[in-house]
């Protein structure tokens, strides 16, 4: 806008003879009214921009308030790590430890809880309890000092990126052609009304049917996926959705040769999850993940932000980007994530909204494209919205408009 205004002002200062000498068209009569129109709209544009910024701040604050309330309700299970993120209380993870690392940690007052090998991903994760009375941030600093160069992290938490809104439906919408490629879901459990091939729990009380997990699985089913394999990382554990549970779930799915994985969860960057995702990708898995619903001012969502992960945002029934959609370090595709219906844990059809629900729809198109050049096939199907070409609002285009369950 500044460059345009400057160029326009310069043209307006050129005299008639100078215009003729330069062999330029005399456009001053057209520019002056145009500038006047732009100036007239600037107050409205400024007001609209202020409203958008206000919404972004509101969403960001709502996220912080929600996490604070969760912490206050579950202080026996959750605390903040050195980065301020919520994590499992009193536990640290040591990734692929060097020989002697556990003994050094124990000498510093840490207690070995488990030493676990994720065979399909070829990752070793050691769980350590913090020294008695020491908070998580101090424990991280102590262990990092005792084990320089080691990969140490808190067991950070991830959260669902969508939910039900007012409204209910009766049917399932138009049936889609069957897709034979299995799709894995890392989420809560699915209810009995949603046909899934297999479920395994990776949290206390899991597998346990949840509204969010049921909705995600039902959207996959509606989109034509015949074999859905669910890894429940929530159960009834207040510190569920943790990094180790997600890594274990991914290891299990890869071990079962599931090569498309839908993850409608968002959390902070975590080296254990990052290593698990990278290892799964090397074994041919395509990870599809939501960018979250905490608005554009929220921190980048993970696992959507990891390299190679297909990051998914959402649109409403009029193909408008959801104003609450979060962000990732890259954006690949958009899909319907509002004005659509899914099945909850009780088997009822409910209206849902969020990037959570766009993610399984994109995963279904990935499953259909497996065995070919997946990205090229998705790009060919994607409908370009917004600015021409890939952009930060819709990625490389809108997928799965035909598989939106509207009742």
C-alpha positions in Angstrom: 0.0 0.0 0.0 2.8 2.4 0.9 4.6 1.7 -2.4 1.4 2.2 -4.4 0.7 5.5 -2.6 4.2 6.8 -3.2 4.1 5.8 -6.9 0.7 7.5 -7.3 1.9 10.7 -5.7 5.0 10.8 -7.9 2.9 10.4 -11.0 0.5 13.1 -9.9 3.4 15.6 -9.5 4.6 15.0 -13.1 3.6 18.0 -15.3 1.8 17.7 -18.6 4.8 18.5 -20.8 6.9 16.0 -18.8 4.3 13.3 -19.4 4.4 14.0 -23.1 8.2 14.0 -23.2 8.3 10.6 -21.4 5.6 9.2 -23.8 3.5 8.2 -20.8 -0.2 8.2 -20.8 -1.7 11.1 -18.7 -3.5 9.1 -16.0 -3.7 11.9 -13.4 -7.4 12.2 -13.9 -7.9 8.6 -13.1 -5.4 8.3 -10.2 -6.8 11.2 -8.2 -10.3 9.7 -7.8 -8.8 6.3 -7.1 -6.7 7.7 -4.3 -9.7 9.5 -3.0 -11.6 6.2 -2.9 -8.7 4.5 -1.1 -8.5 7.2 1.4 -12.2 7.0 2.0 -12.0 3.3 2.8 -9.0 3.4 5.0 -11.0 4.1 8.2 -13.2 1.0 7.5 -10.1 -1.1 6.7 -8.4 0.1 9.9 -11.5 -0.8 11.9 -11.8 -4.2 10.4 -8.1 -4.8 11.0 -8.5 -3.8 14.6 -11.4 -6.2 15.0 -9.3 -9.1 13.6 -6.4 -8.2 15.8 -8.8 -8.1 18.8 -10.2 -11.5 18.0 -6.6 -12.9 17.7 -5.8 -11.5 21.1 -9.0 -12.9 22.6 -8.3 -16.3 21.2 -4.7 -16.2 22.5 -5.9 -15.1 26.0 -8.6 -17.8 26.0 -5.9 -20.4 25.3 -3.8 -19.2 28.2 -6.8 -19.1 30.5 -7.8 -22.6 29.5 -4.4 -24.0 30.2 -4.2 -22.2 33.5 -7.6 -23.7 34.6 -6.4 -27.2 33.6 -3.3 -26.8 35.7 -5.2 -25.5 38.7 -7.6 -28.4 38.6 -4.8 -31.0 38.2 -1.8 -29.9 40.2 -1.2 -33.5 41.4 -0.7 -34.6 37.8 0.4 -31.6 35.8 3.0 -28.8 36.1 4.8 -26.4 33.9 8.2 -27.2 32.4 11.1 -24.9 31.8 9.4 -23.4 28.7 6.1 -22.8 30.6 4.3 -25.6 28.7 2.1 -28.1 30.6 3.6 -31.5 31.2 3.3 -34.6 33.3 4.3 -33.7 36.8 7.7 -34.7 38.1 8.8 -36.7 35.1 11.5 -36.2 32.4 12.2 -38.1 29.3 15.7 -39.0 28.1 15.9 -39.9 24.4 18.3 -42.6 23.2 20.6 -42.2 26.2 24.3 -42.8 26.0 25.8 -45.6 28.1 26.1 -44.6 31.7 23.5 -41.7 31.4 20.9 -43.4 33.6 23.5 -44.1 36.4 24.6 -40.4 36.3 21.0 -39.3 36.5 20.4 -41.6 39.5 23.5 -40.2 41.2 22.0 -36.7 40.8 18.8 -37.8 42.7 16.6 -38.9 39.8 14.7 -42.2 39.9 14.4 -44.6 36.9 10.7 -45.2 36.1 11.1 -47.1 32.9 13.5 -47.8 30.1 11.4 -48.4 27.0 12.3 -49.5 23.4 9.9 -48.4 20.6 10.9 -51.2 18.3 9.1 -50.1 15.1 10.6 -46.6 15.3 14.0 -47.7 16.7 13.8 -45.2 19.6 14.7 -45.7 23.3 13.0 -43.5 25.8 13.9 -43.4 29.5 11.4 -42.0 32.0 13.0 -40.4 35.1 11.2 -39.1 38.2 12.5 -35.7 39.4 14.3 -35.5 42.8 11.9 -35.2 45.7 10.6 -31.7 46.2 12.1 -30.3 43.0 9.9 -28.7 40.4 10.1 -29.7 36.8 11.9 -26.7 35.5 14.7 -27.0 38.1 14.9 -30.7 37.4 15.4 -30.1 33.7 18.2 -27.7 34.4 19.9 -30.1 36.8 19.7 -33.1 34.5 20.9 -31.0 31.5 23.9 -29.9 33.5 24.7 -33.5 34.6 24.1 -34.9 31.1 25.5 -32.3 28.6 24.6 -33.1 25.0 21.8 -35.5 26.0 18.2 -35.0 24.6 16.1 -34.3 27.7 12.5 -33.1 27.6 9.4 -32.9 29.8 6.5 -35.1 28.9 4.5 -32.2 27.4 0.8 -32.4 26.7 -1.2 -32.1 23.5 -4.9 -31.1 23.2 -7.8 -31.7 20.9 -8.3 -29.0 18.3 -12.1 -28.9 17.9 -15.4 -29.8 19.5 -19.2 -29.9 19.1 -21.3 -26.8 18.6 -25.1 -26.3 18.8 -27.0 -28.4 16.3 -27.8 -32.1 15.7 -28.4 -34.2 12.6 -30.1 -37.4 11.6 -28.4 -38.9 8.6 -24.8 -39.5 7.5 -24.8 -37.6 4.3 -23.9 -39.0 0.9 -21.8 -42.2 1.1 -18.3 -42.0 -0.4 -16.6 -44.7 -2.5 -14.6 -47.1 -0.3 -10.9 -46.6 0.4 -9.0 -49.7 1.3 -5.8 -48.1 2.7 -5.9 -48.2 6.5 -5.8 -45.0 8.4 -4.5 -44.6 12.0 -6.0 -42.1 14.4 -4.1 -40.8 17.4 -6.8 -39.3 19.6 -9.3 -40.4 22.2 -11.2 -43.6 21.8 -14.2 -44.1 19.4 -17.7 -45.0 20.6 -19.4 -48.2 19.7 -21.5 -46.5 17.0 -18.3 -45.8 14.9 -17.0 -48.9 13.2 -13.2 -49.2 13.8 -11.0 -52.2 13.1 -8.9 -52.0 16.3 -8.2 -49.8 19.3 -5.4 -49.8 21.8 -4.9 -47.6 24.8 -1.8 -45.6 25.7 -3.1 -43.8 28.8 -4.7 -44.6 32.1 -8.2 -45.8 31.6 -7.7 -46.2 27.8 -9.2 -47.3 25.5 -12.2 -45.1 26.5 -14.8 -43.6 24.1 -14.5 -39.9 23.7 -16.7 -37.4 21.8 -13.6 -36.0 20.0 -12.1 -39.3 19.0 -15.5 -40.6 17.9 -16.1 -37.6 15.7 -12.7 -37.9 14.0 -13.2 -41.6 13.4 -16.7 -41.1 12.1 -15.5 -38.5 9.6 -12.9 -40.9 8.3 -15.6 -43.5 8.0 -17.9 -41.2 6.1 -15.1 -40.2 3.8 -14.8 -43.9 2.7 -12.0 -45.3 4.8 -12.9 -48.9 5.5 -10.2 -49.8 8.1 -9.6 -47.3 10.9 -7.1 -48.2 13.6 -7.4 -46.0 16.8 -4.6 -45.3 19.3 -6.3 -43.8 22.4 -3.7 -41.4 24.1 -6.3 -39.9 26.5 -8.3 -42.4 28.4 -9.3 -40.7 31.7 -5.8 -39.5 32.6 -5.6 -35.8 33.5 -2.1 -35.7 32.1 -3.0 -37.7 29.0 -2.1 -36.7 25.4 1.5 -36.6 26.6 4.5 -36.8 24.3 5.5 -40.4 25.3 1.9 -41.6 24.7 1.9 -40.1 21.2 5.3 -41.7 20.4 4.1 -45.1 21.7 0.9 -44.8 19.6 2.9 -43.9 16.5 5.2 -46.8 17.1 2.3 -49.2 17.4 0.6 -47.9 14.2 3.8 -48.1 12.2 4.4 -51.6 13.6 1.0 -52.6 12.3 2.0 -51.2 8.9 -0.5 -48.3 9.0 1.0 -45.7 6.7 -1.5 -42.9 7.0 -1.9 -41.3 10.4 -4.5 -38.6 11.3 -3.6 -36.5 14.4 -6.1 -33.8 15.5 -4.0 -32.8 18.5 -1.8 -29.7 19.1 1.0 -29.2 21.6 4.4 -27.6 21.9 7.5 -28.9 20.1 8.8 -32.0 21.8 12.0 -33.9 20.7 10.5 -37.3 21.5 7.5 -36.7 19.2 9.7 -35.1 16.6 12.0 -38.1 16.5 9.0 -40.5 16.4 7.4 -38.5 13.5 10.7 -38.5 11.5 11.2 -42.2 12.1 7.7 -43.0 11.0 8.2 -40.9 7.8 11.4 -42.7 7.0 9.3 -45.9 7.1 6.8 -44.6 4.6 4.2 -43.1 6.9 2.3 -39.9 6.0 1.4 -37.9 9.0 -1.6 -35.5 8.7 -2.1 -33.0 11.6 -4.3 -30.1 12.6 -3.0 -26.5 13.0 -5.3 -26.0 16.0 -8.0 -23.5 16.9 -6.2 -21.0 19.1 -6.0 -18.3 16.4 -3.1 -16.8 14.5 -1.4 -15.4 17.5 -1.0 -18.8 19.1 2.4 -20.6 19.1 3.0 -22.8 16.1 1.2 -26.1 16.5 3.0 -29.4 16.7 3.1 -32.1 15.2 1.7 -30.1 12.3 4.9 -27.9 12.2 7.3 -30.8 11.9 9.0 -31.1 8.5 7.0 -33.3 6.1 3.9 -33.4 8.1 0.8 -32.4 6.2 -0.5 -29.3 8.1 -4.3 -28.9 7.8 -6.5 -25.8 8.4 -10.3 -25.6 8.0 -13.1 -23.7 6.2 -16.8 -23.3 6.9 -19.7 -24.2 4.7 -19.1 -21.2 2.5 -15.4 -22.1 2.1 -14.3 -19.2 4.4 -11.3 -19.8 6.5 -12.1 -20.3 10.2 -11.2 -17.2 12.1 -10.0 -19.3 15.0 -7.7 -21.5 12.9 -4.2 -21.7 14.4 -0.9 -21.7 12.6 2.0 -24.0 11.8 5.4 -23.3 10.5 4.0 -24.4 7.1 0.5 -24.9 5.8 -0.4 -27.6 3.2 -4.2 -27.9 2.8 -7.6 -26.8 3.9 -10.7 -29.0 4.2 -14.2 -28.6 5.6 -14.1 -28.1 9.4 -17.4 -26.3 10.2 -21.0 -26.6 9.2 -20.6 -30.4 9.1 -21.8 -33.3 11.3 -20.1 -36.2 13.0 -20.9 -38.9 15.5 -20.2 -38.5 19.2 -19.4 -41.2 21.8 -23.1 -41.8 22.5 -23.8 -42.4 18.8 -25.6 -39.1 18.2 -25.0 -36.9 15.2 -23.7 -33.5 16.3 -22.5 -30.4 14.6 -18.8 -29.9 15.0 -16.3 -27.2 14.3 -12.5 -27.0 14.3 -9.4 -27.9 12.4 -9.6 -31.3 14.2 -12.4 -32.3 11.8 -10.7 -31.1 8.6 -7.7 -33.3 9.4 -9.4 -36.8 8.9 -10.9 -35.6 5.7 -7.5 -34.7 4.3 -6.2 -38.0 5.7 -8.9 -39.9 3.7 -7.6 -38.2 0.5 -4.0 -39.2 1.4 -5.2 -42.8 1.9 -6.8 -42.7 -1.5 -3.6 -41.4 -3.1 -1.2 -43.9 -1.5 0.8 -45.8 -4.0 1.2 -42.8 -6.2 2.9 -39.4 -5.8 0.7 -38.3 -2.9 1.4 -34.6 -2.9 1.1 -34.3 -6.7 -2.3 -36.1 -6.6 -3.5 -33.9 -3.7 -2.3 -30.8 -5.5 -4.2 -31.8 -8.6 -7.4 -32.2 -6.6 -7.0 -29.1 -4.5 -9.2 -26.1 -5.2 -7.2 -22.9 -5.2 -8.7 -20.3 -2.8 -7.5 -16.9 -1.7 -4.4 -15.5 -3.2 -3.3 -17.4 -6.4 -1.1 -20.4 -5.6 -0.1 -21.5 -2.2 -0.8 -19.1 0.6 -0.8 -18.8 4.4 -4.6 -19.0 4.7 -5.6 -22.1 2.6 -2.2 -23.7 1.9 -2.1 -25.3 -1.5 -5.8 -25.5 -1.7 -9.1 -27.0 -0.5 -9.6 -30.7 -0.4 -12.5 -33.0 0.1 -15.4 -30.7 -0.5 -17.3 -33.7 -1.8 -17.0 -35.5 1.4 -18.6 -32.9 3.8 -21.3 -34.6 5.9 -23.9 -31.9 6.1 -26.5 -33.6 8.3 
